[in-house]
Amino acid sequence: MKNKEFPPSRSDLKDHFGYLSFNCTLINLDIVGIRLVNSGEVVVITYRGNRKTGFIYEGDKLNEAQVMRTYSDVPETWNDLQSYEKAYEGRIEILNPLKDNYVFISEQEIIEK
């Protein structure tokens, strides 16, 4: 999916992976992409509720210090993302997931046949 747009759509993910799965510890975790304008790289920041909880970086242009700097610069709360975007205007872009990428799953157990 290297040349796909971020964030990927649900159909792009399904085409690439063939199925959609997740670990239950990721339930109710929100993500936001932070695209660094100079490099084009995206660091994905995770939030649970309003609190920053971690990051995912799958690129290859940034070193560990650059990724950690990006993570540290992002606000601790989701509510402060708009002011962060204004403060870093021209250096970062905030990439929000598409609204139809959210799927609500009922209490059904998936079993192998």
Secondary structure, DSSP 8 states (H G I E B T S, - for coil): -TTS-SS--HHHHHHHHSS----GGGTTEEEEEEEETTT--EEEEEEETTEEEEEE---SSS-HHHHHHHHHHS-SBGGGHHHHHHHTBTTEEEE---GGG-----S------
